[in-house]
Amino acid sequence: MRVNKGRLVMQLIEQTIKAKLGQLSKDGALIVNTGKSTGRSTKERFVIRRPDIEKDIHWGDVNQPMNAKKGDLFLNAIERSVMDNQHYIMKGYVGCFKVEVYSTSPWHIAFAENMFRSDVIEGLKKLVPDDLTIKIYHDPEGTVADLGIDHEYNKAIIVDPSNLKVAIVGTAYAGEIKKSAFALCNFLFPKYGIMPMHSSANCSNNGAQSCVLFGLSGTGKTTLSADPTRYLIGDDEIVWSKNGISNLEGGCYAKLIKLSEKNEPDIWHAANRQGSILENVSFNMETGEIDFDSNIITENTRGSYSIEALDKVFNQQQEAQPPTSIVFLTADAFGALPAVSRLNEWQAQYHFISGYTAKVAGTEIGVVEPQATFSACFGAPFMPRAPKVYAELLAQLCRQYKAPVWLVNTGWVGGCENGERFPIHVSRSILTAIQNGELNDVEMKKHPVFGFDVPVTVPGVEAQWLQIPDGPQVKELGQKFINNAKANGIPEDICDRGGPVVFHS
């Protein structure tokens, strides 16, 4: 029998402090620093190219191929490096698949204990083979040079879908562990007719009226799913099978920048507790007081905690009913999108494959003005197959269960430079109206550029937040969508039926 999960995490945290790899906040959370790597490494991530998966992977800048000979060299070298030195082990589940993590760092294993599940989802397990195990070998302090391998980078994330293995060296950013496991899950699930989603989800207390929320970092996916009036299913990785929807993971990995007890009380209390792990936050070393507003280390401050730290959580051993609403979240920085829109089937596929949001100045090094960013399926780095595979599966399920799809803008009215960001209470009111079905029959106006339906009124939301933007910025954003579709090969039938109008000079 495994040691109690909470007790094991605390033991690992004690070892972390003893090794001087972290210290406690005033409330008992573990504070760690990940060094130079404060986010996911993209250039250094490779997928091993083997004949059996050649046609199944969407090769390119996200899934960079590495030949099998070099890939095996990496896998074997990192596995030996970890297993021949002092290391720590976590064994559990990610959804219905077994997962094993081997790391030279105690706090990364505490992270894995927080993020992965102790128990399998039985209903989901019956839909897939029971002999599949994902294995992750993790050496954050080592380097590629230590391994004696000729490689252009000194850190590496090597993913092997054929053998369900991952090797990570040279980066302490803990998100690499969980995202690598999810990438392999997301590769496997479509094979069994199961839809993996980089999303959050919540529901009513009996698992009914479930809602799935897609969105890239900074759009409010975690914040809006932690609704005090509903029950959280999961905040980042959800699967939709014929049995319903369920949470792949056992914890949350919340973005903490500007976290406040007033605006996000559930996340605040979960992050500021024993057993939670806070990455790269600024704090007073003498008092342990944390400054969540500070981005002096990175904008991408993170908190890992068990889902049990939250008050209202849906039974993690069960599957909630199929969603009655799907929401795509975007934080438009150009003042070009309305607060809420309803998408038809083709628009849903188009916007799902597009995966749009915007970055604003200060969110990343080098970003000095608003930038449109597109990530297929709202999580391209975690979706190894072609985006169309996931889009068609989502469309099929939405059709089967009659789930409407909505686009909710959590960005700026009038643009981020001179406008005002939608307040959380406005976004929550819009989301509540969607989840309660209150927008299904309201008067709609057709958007002149994107073609989707825009509600004229939303219960509890003032008219000032519901205007349809009109100006050059709308066509400019439409053109950005069109350019992205061409550059990334979004199928023509989806573009013609679901994309914005084509502009002519």
Kinemage of the C-alpha trace (Angstrom):
@kinemage 1
@onewidth
@group {chain A} dominant
@subgroup {mainchain}
@vectorlist {calphas} color= white
{ca met a 1} P 0.000 0.000 0.000
{ca arg a 2} L 1.319 3.438 -0.865
{ca val a 3} L 2.180 5.904 1.870
{ca asn a 4} L -0.558 8.506 2.346
{ca lys a 5} L -0.145 10.982 -0.521
{ca gly a 6} L -0.182 14.095 1.685
{ca arg a 7} L 2.300 12.604 4.137
{ca leu a 8} L 4.616 11.566 1.291
{ca val a 9} L 4.552 15.093 -0.176
{ca met a 10} L 5.473 16.560 3.204
{ca gln a 11} L 8.372 14.088 3.555
{ca leu a 12} L 9.666 15.108 0.140
{ca ile a 13} L 9.353 18.785 1.046
{ca glu a 14} L 11.358 18.170 4.226
{ca gln a 15} L 14.104 16.565 2.141
{ca thr a 16} L 13.999 19.536 -0.247
{ca ile a 17} L 14.540 21.999 2.592
{ca lys a 18} L 17.280 19.835 4.094
{ca ala a 19} L 19.050 19.867 0.702
{ca lys a 20} L 18.619 23.670 0.602
{ca leu a 21} L 16.611 23.478 -2.613
{ca gly a 22} L 13.714 25.524 -1.244
{ca gln a 23} L 12.182 27.133 1.824
{ca leu a 24} L 8.779 27.532 3.390
{ca ser a 25} L 6.490 30.539 3.109
{ca lys a 26} L 4.920 31.967 6.230
{ca asp a 27} L 1.878 29.756 5.581
{ca gly a 28} L 3.895 26.578 5.012
{ca ala a 29} L 3.980 26.322 1.208
{ca leu a 30} L 7.283 25.292 -0.380
{ca ile a 31} L 8.980 28.074 -2.391
{ca val a 32} L 11.399 26.972 -5.100
{ca asn a 33} L 13.327 28.629 -7.916
{ca thr a 34} L 13.715 26.895 -11.268
{ca gly a 35} L 16.764 28.889 -12.389
{ca lys a 36} L 17.051 29.956 -16.015
{ca ser a 37} L 14.106 27.836 -17.144
{ca thr a 38} L 10.959 29.585 -15.890
{ca gly a 39} L 8.681 28.120 -18.569
{ca arg a 40} L 8.462 25.310 -21.075
{ca ser a 41} L 11.380 24.825 -23.451
{ca thr a 42} L 10.187 24.660 -27.059
{ca lys a 43} L 13.346 24.642 -29.178
{ca glu a 44} L 14.805 21.873 -27.020
{ca arg a 45} L 11.815 19.525 -27.236
{ca phe a 46} L 11.996 16.611 -29.685
{ca val a 47} L 9.797 13.653 -30.617
{ca ile a 48} L 11.525 10.409 -31.601
{ca arg a 49} L 10.618 9.535 -35.179
{ca arg a 50} L 9.946 5.817 -35.650
{ca pro a 51} L 8.194 3.990 -38.524
{ca asp a 52} L 5.184 2.917 -36.424
{ca ile a 53} L 4.184 6.532 -35.619
{ca glu a 54} L 5.510 8.282 -38.729
{ca lys a 55} L 2.018 9.030 -40.099
{ca asp a 56} L 0.419 9.777 -36.729
{ca ile a 57} L 2.497 12.776 -35.572
{ca his a 58} L 1.979 16.345 -36.767
{ca trp a 59} L 5.659 17.024 -37.451
{ca gly a 60} L 6.945 20.596 -37.441
{ca asp a 61} L 8.207 23.301 -35.105
{ca val a 62} L 6.131 21.948 -32.198
{ca asn a 63} L 6.845 18.248 -32.739
{ca gln a 64} L 10.437 18.426 -33.910
{ca pro a 65} L 11.631 15.030 -35.139
{ca met a 66} L 14.696 13.280 -33.767
{ca asn a 67} L 15.962 10.132 -35.455
{ca ala a 68} L 15.552 6.914 -33.502
{ca lys a 69} L 19.280 6.248 -33.092
{ca lys a 70} L 19.980 9.600 -31.438
{ca gly a 71} L 16.716 9.475 -29.515
{ca asp a 72} L 17.576 6.112 -27.988
{ca leu a 73} L 21.028 7.456 -27.124
{ca phe a 74} L 19.367 10.282 -25.176
{ca leu a 75} L 16.799 8.066 -23.495
{ca asn a 76} L 19.348 5.520 -22.342
{ca ala a 77} L 21.853 8.126 -21.176
{ca ile a 78} L 19.341 10.131 -19.118
{ca glu a 79} L 17.775 6.988 -17.671
{ca arg a 80} L 21.209 5.754 -16.560
{ca ser a 81} L 22.102 9.197 -15.178
{ca val a 82} L 18.966 9.231 -13.027
{ca met a 83} L 18.925 5.601 -11.930
{ca asp a 84} L 22.680 5.432 -11.121
{ca asn a 85} L 22.430 8.417 -8.751
{ca gln a 86} L 20.264 9.227 -5.758
{ca his a 87} L 16.732 9.573 -7.068
{ca tyr a 88} L 13.128 9.658 -5.968
{ca ile a 89} L 10.146 7.814 -7.407
{ca met a 90} L 6.474 8.553 -7.935
{ca lys a 91} L 4.011 5.939 -9.228
{ca gly a 92} L 0.393 6.756 -9.946
{ca tyr a 93} L -2.005 7.429 -12.784
{ca val a 94} L -2.652 10.050 -15.410
{ca gly a 95} L -6.293 9.475 -16.267
{ca cys a 96} L -6.489 5.762 -16.993
{ca phe a 97} L -2.796 5.236 -17.777
{ca lys a 98} L -0.130 4.289 -15.273
{ca val a 99} L 2.633 6.861 -14.846
{ca glu a 100} L 6.036 6.527 -13.200
{ca val a 101} L 8.361 9.479 -12.557
{ca tyr a 102} L 12.023 9.077 -11.626
{ca ser a 103} L 13.836 12.294 -10.629
{ca thr a 104} L 17.047 13.317 -8.924
{ca ser a 105} L 15.098 16.136 -7.246
{ca pro a 106} L 12.805 15.507 -4.245
{ca trp a 107} L 10.587 18.530 -4.849
{ca his a 108} L 9.883 17.500 -8.427
{ca ile a 109} L 8.587 14.176 -7.146
{ca ala a 110} L 6.449 16.095 -4.626
{ca phe a 111} L 5.178 18.055 -7.642
{ca ala a 112} L 4.375 14.786 -9.450
{ca glu a 113} L 2.535 13.524 -6.351
{ca asn a 114} L 0.465 16.721 -6.388
{ca met a 115} L -0.248 16.684 -10.107
{ca phe a 116} L -0.909 13.032 -10.942
{ca arg a 117} L -3.621 10.765 -9.615
{ca ser a 118} L -3.373 8.161 -6.857
{ca asp a 119} L -6.254 6.152 -8.308
{ca val a 120} L -7.350 5.230 -11.800
{ca ile a 121} L -10.676 6.315 -13.296
{ca glu a 122} L -12.351 2.922 -13.572
{ca gly a 123} L -14.900 3.882 -16.239
{ca leu a 124} L -12.181 5.301 -18.459
{ca lys a 125} L -9.852 2.377 -17.806
{ca lys a 126} L -12.331 -0.030 -19.420
{ca leu a 127} L -11.983 1.806 -22.747
{ca val a 128} L -8.195 1.404 -23.153
{ca pro a 129} L -5.618 -1.396 -22.747
{ca asp a 130} L -4.515 -1.898 -19.133
{ca asp a 131} L -0.842 -2.599 -19.878
{ca leu a 132} L 0.231 0.922 -20.851
{ca thr a 133} L 2.698 2.776 -18.579
{ca ile a 134} L 4.223 6.219 -19.169
{ca lys a 135} L 7.754 6.510 -17.756
{ca ile a 136} L 9.515 9.846 -17.181
{ca tyr a 137} L 13.215 10.204 -16.330
{ca his a 138} L 14.101 13.640 -15.002
{ca asp a 139} L 17.511 15.167 -14.232
{ca pro a 140} L 17.038 18.939 -13.727
{ca glu a 141} L 20.580 19.708 -12.587
{ca gly a 142} L 22.348 17.707 -15.281
{ca thr a 143} L 23.147 18.921 -18.779
{ca val a 144} L 23.419 17.401 -22.229
{ca ala a 145} L 27.182 17.979 -22.012
{ca asp a 146} L 27.293 15.752 -18.912
{ca leu a 147} L 25.842 12.952 -21.024
{ca gly a 148} L 28.561 13.246 -23.629
{ca ile a 149} L 26.066 13.581 -26.476
{ca asp a 150} L 26.734 15.864 -29.424
{ca his a 151} L 23.719 18.196 -29.417
{ca glu a 152} L 23.091 21.846 -30.209
{ca tyr a 153} L 21.343 22.551 -26.886
{ca asn a 154} L 22.442 21.882 -23.320
{ca lys a 155} L 18.983 20.891 -22.163
{ca ala a 156} L 16.555 18.502 -23.794
{ca ile a 157} L 13.045 17.086 -23.556
{ca ile a 158} L 12.837 13.846 -25.538
{ca val a 159} L 9.393 12.283 -26.068
{ca asp a 160} L 9.033 8.712 -27.349
{ca pro a 161} L 5.375 7.961 -28.269
{ca ser a 162} L 6.261 4.468 -29.491
{ca asn a 163} L 7.545 3.322 -26.083
{ca leu a 164} L 5.712 5.878 -23.899
{ca lys a 165} L 8.931 7.263 -22.441
{ca val a 166} L 10.117 10.807 -21.700
{ca ala a 167} L 13.620 11.990 -20.822
{ca ile a 168} L 14.177 15.489 -19.395
{ca val a 169} L 17.577 17.001 -18.654
{ca gly a 170} L 18.809 20.512 -17.918
{ca thr a 171} L 15.544 22.213 -16.917
{ca ala a 172} L 13.996 22.483 -13.448
{ca tyr a 173} L 10.699 23.934 -14.679
{ca ala a 174} L 8.275 21.352 -13.263
{ca gly a 175} L 5.639 21.885 -15.936
{ca glu a 176} L 7.788 19.825 -18.331
{ca ile a 177} L 6.972 16.713 -16.286
{ca lys a 178} L 3.210 17.021 -16.360
{ca lys a 179} L 2.952 18.348 -19.918
{ca ser a 180} L 5.107 15.517 -21.292
{ca ala a 181} L 2.851 12.939 -19.657
{ca phe a 182} L -0.238 14.667 -21.023
{ca ala a 183} L 1.246 14.865 -24.519
{ca leu a 184} L 1.584 11.095 -24.544
{ca cys a 185} L -1.979 10.684 -23.235
{ca asn a 186} L -3.241 13.049 -25.921
{ca phe a 187} L -1.431 10.956 -28.524
{ca leu a 188} L -3.079 7.758 -27.263
{ca phe a 189} L -6.679 8.809 -26.588
{ca pro a 190} L -7.982 9.493 -30.145
{ca lys a 191} L -7.013 5.925 -31.058
{ca tyr a 192} L -9.784 4.789 -28.700
{ca gly a 193} L -12.363 7.420 -29.682
{ca ile a 194} L -11.655 9.555 -26.600
{ca met a 195} L -11.272 13.333 -26.877
{ca pro a 196} L -8.366 14.797 -24.847
{ca met a 197} L -8.740 18.485 -24.083
{ca his a 198} L -6.286 21.104 -22.827
{ca ser a 199} L -9.086 22.665 -20.826
{ca ser a 200} L -10.723 23.078 -17.463
{ca ala a 201} L -14.200 21.866 -16.557
{ca asn a 202} L -16.796 22.246 -13.824
{ca cys a 203} L -20.355 21.097 -13.180
{ca ser a 204} L -23.319 21.238 -10.835
{ca asn a 205} L -23.181 19.138 -7.676
{ca asn a 206} L -24.524 15.942 -9.272
{ca gly a 207} L -22.265 16.062 -12.336
{ca ala a 208} L -24.943 17.614 -14.550
{ca gln a 209} L -24.676 20.864 -16.554
{ca ser a 210} L -20.976 20.279 -17.036
{ca cys a 211} L -19.021 22.919 -18.916
{ca val a 212} L -15.629 22.640 -20.628
{ca leu a 213} L -13.428 25.751 -20.875
{ca phe a 214} L -10.575 25.858 -23.387
{ca gly a 215} L -8.011 28.644 -23.268
{ca leu a 216} L -4.332 29.481 -23.476
{ca ser a 217} L -2.331 30.844 -20.554
{ca gly a 218} L -3.669 34.147 -19.251
{ca thr a 219} L -7.226 33.754 -20.567
{ca gly a 220} L -8.767 32.784 -17.215
{ca lys a 221} L -9.168 29.037 -17.657
{ca thr a 222} L -8.174 28.211 -14.076
{ca thr a 223} L -9.802 31.300 -12.533
{ca leu a 224} L -13.197 30.849 -14.181
{ca ser a 225} L -13.360 27.107 -13.589
{ca ala a 226} L -12.870 27.700 -9.850
{ca asp a 227} L -16.421 29.030 -9.515
{ca pro a 228} L -17.673 29.015 -5.887
{ca thr a 229} L -21.188 28.110 -7.080
{ca arg a 230} L -20.070 25.021 -9.014
{ca tyr a 231} L -17.904 21.934 -8.568
{ca leu a 232} L -14.477 21.739 -10.196
{ca ile a 233} L -13.773 18.667 -12.339
{ca gly a 234} L -10.257 19.770 -13.287
{ca asp a 235} L -8.402 22.919 -14.288
{ca asp a 236} L -6.099 21.893 -17.154
{ca glu a 237} L -6.466 18.404 -18.679
{ca ile a 238} L -9.924 16.935 -19.322
{ca val a 239} L -11.026 13.902 -21.348
{ca trp a 240} L -14.415 13.299 -22.993
{ca ser a 241} L -15.396 9.683 -23.583
{ca lys a 242} L -18.699 7.941 -24.198
{ca asn a 243} L -19.039 7.779 -20.400
{ca gly a 244} L -18.792 11.554 -19.885
{ca ile a 245} L -15.952 13.886 -18.883
{ca ser a 246} L -13.246 13.416 -16.272
{ca asn a 247} L -10.018 14.879 -14.951
{ca leu a 248} L -6.722 13.427 -16.128
{ca glu a 249} L -4.753 14.832 -13.208
{ca gly a 250} L -4.896 14.908 -9.450
{ca gly a 251} L -3.932 18.506 -8.855
{ca cys a 252} L -3.746 22.044 -10.218
{ca tyr a 253} L -0.842 24.037 -11.632
{ca ala a 254} L -2.185 27.562 -11.393
{ca lys a 255} L -0.614 30.712 -12.741
{ca leu a 256} L -0.105 32.953 -9.711
{ca ile a 257} L 0.792 36.366 -11.096
{ca lys a 258} L -1.415 39.013 -9.439
{ca leu a 259} L -3.196 36.360 -7.369
{ca ser a 260} L -5.382 37.954 -4.694
{ca glu a 261} L -7.505 36.524 -1.925
{ca lys a 262} L -10.363 38.861 -2.859
{ca asn a 263} L -10.650 37.916 -6.537
{ca glu a 264} L -9.655 34.244 -6.369
{ca pro a 265} L -10.178 33.020 -2.782
{ca asp a 266} L -10.211 29.280 -3.582
{ca ile a 267} L -6.928 29.363 -5.490
{ca trp a 268} L -5.390 31.719 -2.920
{ca his a 269} L -6.070 29.374 0.000
{ca ala a 270} L -5.054 26.267 -1.966
{ca ala a 271} L -1.713 27.801 -2.996
{ca asn a 272} L -0.916 29.164 0.476
{ca arg a 273} L -0.949 25.908 2.421
{ca gln a 274} L 1.304 23.068 3.469
{ca gly a 275} L 1.996 20.681 0.616
{ca ser a 276} L 1.675 23.325 -2.083
{ca ile a 277} L 4.705 24.192 -4.214
{ca leu a 278} L 5.233 27.747 -5.457
{ca glu a 279} L 7.628 28.294 -8.359
{ca asn a 280} L 9.584 31.512 -8.905
{ca val a 281} L 7.478 33.793 -6.690
{ca ser a 282} L 9.068 36.835 -5.070
{ca phe a 283} L 9.135 36.705 -1.279
{ca asn a 284} L 10.728 38.155 1.817
{ca met a 285} L 13.358 35.635 2.923
{ca glu a 286} L 13.065 36.684 6.571
{ca thr a 287} L 9.275 36.698 6.951
{ca gly a 288} L 8.279 34.268 4.190
{ca glu a 289} L 5.752 36.826 2.925
{ca ile a 290} L 4.987 36.403 -0.794
{ca asp a 291} L 4.482 39.232 -3.284
{ca phe a 292} L 2.190 37.693 -5.890
{ca asp a 293} L 2.126 40.947 -7.883
{ca ser a 294} L 5.845 40.821 -8.589
{ca asn a 295} L 7.156 39.514 -11.905
{ca ile a 296} L 10.786 40.232 -11.058
{ca ile a 297} L 11.699 36.563 -11.655
{ca thr a 298} L 9.073 35.770 -14.287
{ca glu a 299} L 5.502 36.541 -15.282
{ca asn a 300} L 4.954 32.781 -15.276
{ca thr a 301} L 4.875 32.216 -11.511
{ca arg a 302} L 3.175 28.900 -10.738
{ca gly a 303} L 1.560 27.028 -7.870
{ca ser a 304} L 1.136 23.253 -7.648
{ca tyr a 305} L -1.381 21.828 -5.201
{ca ser a 306} L -3.559 18.765 -4.814
{ca ile a 307} L -7.095 19.200 -6.092
{ca glu a 308} L -8.194 18.167 -2.604
{ca ala a 309} L -6.986 21.586 -1.410
{ca leu a 310} L -10.053 23.143 -3.050
{ca asp a 311} L -13.411 23.194 -1.300
{ca lys a 312} L -15.867 22.310 -4.053
{ca val a 313} L -14.547 19.463 -6.160
{ca phe a 314} L -16.541 16.914 -8.120
{ca asn a 315} L -15.931 13.267 -7.158
{ca gln a 316} L -12.632 12.483 -8.881
{ca gln a 317} L -13.419 8.763 -9.119
{ca gln a 318} L -16.474 9.404 -11.298
{ca glu a 319} L -17.151 10.872 -14.706
{ca ala a 320} L -19.437 13.869 -14.965
{ca gln a 321} L -22.188 13.931 -17.556
{ca pro a 322} L -21.280 15.021 -21.116
{ca pro a 323} L -20.930 18.824 -21.337
{ca thr a 324} L -23.979 20.956 -21.960
{ca ser a 325} L -21.723 23.824 -23.067
{ca ile a 326} L -18.250 24.301 -24.540
{ca val a 327} L -16.425 27.623 -24.069
{ca phe a 328} L -13.361 28.902 -25.920
{ca leu a 329} L -11.648 31.608 -23.851
{ca thr a 330} L -9.549 34.285 -25.520
{ca ala a 331} L -7.916 37.416 -24.144
{ca asp a 332} L -8.118 39.699 -27.179
{ca ala a 333} L -5.782 42.668 -26.690
{ca phe a 334} L -6.822 44.597 -29.806
{ca gly a 335} L -10.403 45.498 -28.848
{ca ala a 336} L -11.642 43.535 -31.878
{ca leu a 337} L -13.818 40.780 -30.397
{ca pro a 338} L -17.124 41.058 -28.506
{ca ala a 339} L -17.516 39.742 -24.979
{ca val a 340} L -19.376 36.602 -26.038
{ca ser a 341} L -20.335 34.893 -29.295
{ca arg a 342} L -22.041 31.638 -30.280
{ca leu a 343} L -20.263 29.526 -32.881
{ca asn a 344} L -21.774 27.116 -35.371
{ca glu a 345} L -20.147 23.741 -36.049
{ca trp a 346} L -17.737 25.024 -38.701
{ca gln a 347} L -16.813 28.151 -36.754
{ca ala a 348} L -16.162 25.957 -33.716
{ca gln a 349} L -13.702 23.820 -35.677
{ca tyr a 350} L -12.044 26.904 -37.186
{ca his a 351} L -11.556 28.684 -33.855
{ca phe a 352} L -10.535 25.450 -32.135
{ca ile a 353} L -7.783 24.790 -34.672
{ca ser a 354} L -6.797 28.490 -34.625
{ca gly a 355} L -6.525 28.670 -30.817
{ca tyr a 356} L -6.260 32.458 -30.617
{ca thr a 357} L -5.325 34.753 -27.778
{ca ala a 358} L -2.993 37.747 -27.439
{ca lys a 359} L 0.153 38.493 -25.498
{ca val a 360} L 0.609 41.948 -24.031
{ca ala a 361} L 3.704 43.887 -23.021
{ca gly a 362} L 5.373 42.430 -19.943
{ca thr a 363} L 3.963 38.909 -20.188
{ca glu a 364} L 7.103 37.542 -21.816
{ca ile a 365} L 10.644 38.767 -22.370
{ca gly a 366} L 10.754 40.729 -25.616
{ca val a 367} L 7.020 41.426 -25.840
{ca val a 368} L 6.691 45.223 -25.946
{ca glu a 369} L 3.356 45.588 -27.751
{ca pro a 370} L 0.232 43.430 -28.193
{ca gln a 371} L 0.854 40.301 -30.249
{ca ala a 372} L -1.677 37.856 -31.674
{ca thr a 373} L -0.726 34.282 -30.849
{ca phe a 374} L -2.257 31.089 -32.202
{ca ser a 375} L -1.886 27.606 -30.736
{ca ala a 376} L -3.847 24.819 -32.412
{ca cys a 377} L -6.450 23.133 -30.202
{ca phe a 378} L -5.619 25.723 -27.510
{ca gly a 379} L -2.546 23.654 -26.682
{ca ala a 380} L -0.457 22.718 -29.737
{ca pro a 381} L 2.617 21.597 -27.721
{ca phe a 382} L 0.501 18.939 -25.998
{ca met a 383} L -1.414 17.634 -29.038
{ca pro a 384} L 0.944 15.423 -31.079
{ca arg a 385} L -1.544 14.473 -33.795
{ca ala a 386} L -2.760 16.736 -36.601
{ca pro a 387} L -5.142 19.442 -35.279
{ca lys a 388} L -7.876 18.277 -37.658
{ca val a 389} L -7.993 14.912 -35.839
{ca tyr a 390} L -8.925 16.604 -32.560
{ca ala a 391} L -11.235 19.164 -34.214
{ca glu a 392} L -13.265 16.502 -35.994
{ca leu a 393} L -13.551 14.429 -32.820
{ca leu a 394} L -14.725 17.475 -30.871
{ca ala a 395} L -17.264 18.364 -33.579
{ca gln a 396} L -18.567 14.801 -33.596
{ca leu a 397} L -19.089 14.785 -29.830
{ca cys a 398} L -20.700 18.254 -29.809
{ca arg a 399} L -23.089 17.069 -32.512
{ca gln a 400} L -23.899 13.854 -30.692
{ca tyr a 401} L -24.595 15.537 -27.358
{ca lys a 402} L -25.973 18.813 -28.775
{ca ala a 403} L -23.414 20.897 -26.863
{ca pro a 404} L -23.316 24.550 -28.044
{ca val a 405} L -19.905 26.199 -28.452
{ca trp a 406} L -19.244 29.763 -27.253
{ca leu a 407} L -16.333 32.175 -27.640
{ca val a 408} L -15.823 34.312 -24.524
{ca asn a 409} L -13.413 37.249 -24.628
{ca thr a 410} L -11.703 37.970 -21.294
{ca gly a 411} L -9.439 40.596 -22.873
{ca trp a 412} L -9.856 44.340 -23.362
{ca val a 413} L -12.683 46.575 -24.499
{ca gly a 414} L -11.080 49.186 -26.756
{ca gly a 415} L -7.704 47.422 -26.745
{ca cys a 416} L -5.152 46.960 -23.977
{ca glu a 417} L -3.332 50.252 -24.574
{ca asn a 418} L -6.284 52.599 -24.027
{ca gly a 419} L -9.157 50.372 -22.998
{ca glu a 420} L -10.306 48.425 -19.969
{ca arg a 421} L -10.110 44.696 -19.358
{ca phe a 422} L -13.343 42.808 -18.805
{ca pro a 423} L -13.761 42.544 -15.011
{ca ile a 424} L -13.856 39.035 -13.563
{ca his a 425} L -17.453 39.538 -12.414
{ca val a 426} L -18.521 40.284 -16.007
{ca ser a 427} L -16.801 37.159 -17.342
{ca arg a 428} L -18.329 35.106 -14.536
{ca ser a 429} L -21.825 36.462 -15.274
{ca ile a 430} L -21.453 35.626 -18.970
{ca leu a 431} L -20.215 32.150 -18.130
{ca thr a 432} L -23.056 31.576 -15.662
{ca ala a 433} L -25.605 32.581 -18.299
{ca ile a 434} L -24.035 30.114 -20.755
{ca gln a 435} L -23.975 27.287 -18.211
{ca asn a 436} L -27.597 27.899 -17.173
{ca gly a 437} L -28.779 27.962 -20.794
{ca glu a 438} L -29.942 31.566 -20.484
{ca leu a 439} L -28.325 32.607 -23.781
{ca asn a 440} L -29.739 29.822 -25.911
{ca asp a 441} L -32.808 31.801 -27.002
{ca val a 442} L -31.823 35.471 -26.638
{ca glu a 443} L -31.735 37.917 -29.547
{ca met a 444} L -28.515 37.699 -31.562
{ca lys a 445} L -26.711 39.923 -34.048
{ca lys a 446} L -24.473 38.574 -36.797
{ca his a 447} L -20.828 39.681 -36.532
{ca pro a 448} L -19.896 41.512 -39.776
{ca val a 449} L -16.370 40.052 -40.033
{ca phe a 450} L -16.316 36.742 -38.162
{ca gly a 451} L -19.914 35.766 -38.895
{ca phe a 452} L -20.753 34.342 -35.492
{ca asp a 453} L -23.868 35.257 -33.479
{ca val a 454} L -23.457 37.850 -30.738
{ca pro a 455} L -26.033 38.078 -27.893
{ca val a 456} L -27.651 41.496 -27.587
{ca thr a 457} L -28.221 41.061 -23.837
{ca val a 458} L -26.792 38.901 -21.045
{ca pro a 459} L -28.473 38.682 -17.613
{ca gly a 460} L -26.547 40.705 -15.042
{ca val a 461} L -24.173 42.328 -17.552
{ca glu a 462} L -24.335 46.031 -18.404
{ca ala a 463} L -24.725 47.019 -22.063
{ca gln a 464} L -21.331 48.768 -22.095
{ca trp a 465} L -19.617 45.351 -22.028
{ca leu a 466} L -21.718 43.841 -24.822
{ca gln a 467} L -20.980 46.093 -27.787
{ca ile a 468} L -19.785 44.634 -31.091
{ca pro a 469} L -16.467 46.380 -31.863
{ca asp a 470} L -16.421 48.309 -35.125
{ca gly a 471} L -13.238 49.717 -36.595
{ca pro a 472} L -10.099 48.846 -38.533
{ca gln a 473} L -8.810 46.676 -35.681
{ca val a 474} L -11.605 44.145 -36.363
{ca lys a 475} L -10.585 43.555 -39.990
{ca glu a 476} L -6.937 43.573 -38.964
{ca leu a 477} L -7.562 40.746 -36.509
{ca gly a 478} L -9.605 38.911 -39.131
{ca gln a 479} L -6.633 39.117 -41.474
{ca lys a 480} L -4.360 37.734 -38.762
{ca phe a 481} L -6.673 34.711 -38.515
{ca ile a 482} L -6.587 34.267 -42.295
{ca asn a 483} L -2.793 34.522 -42.400
{ca asn a 484} L -2.468 31.985 -39.594
{ca ala a 485} L -4.839 29.584 -41.360
{ca lys a 486} L -2.753 29.756 -44.543
{ca ala a 487} L 0.545 29.402 -42.708
{ca asn a 488} L -0.606 26.401 -40.705
{ca gly a 489} L -2.643 24.583 -43.316
{ca ile a 490} L -6.092 24.742 -41.739
{ca pro a 491} L -8.257 22.726 -44.177
{ca glu a 492} L -9.970 24.858 -46.845
{ca asp a 493} L -13.464 23.515 -46.142
{ca ile a 494} L -13.167 24.603 -42.500
{ca cys a 495} L -11.767 28.020 -43.503
{ca asp a 496} L -14.505 28.604 -46.110
{ca arg a 497} L -17.364 27.663 -43.790
{ca gly a 498} L -16.039 28.788 -40.414
{ca gly a 499} L -13.479 31.531 -40.925
{ca pro a 500} L -13.796 35.320 -41.257
{ca val a 501} L -14.685 36.943 -44.561
{ca val a 502} L -11.867 37.441 -47.047
{ca phe a 503} L -10.830 41.082 -47.374
{ca his a 504} L -10.020 42.777 -50.647
{ca ser a 505} L -8.116 46.040 -50.972
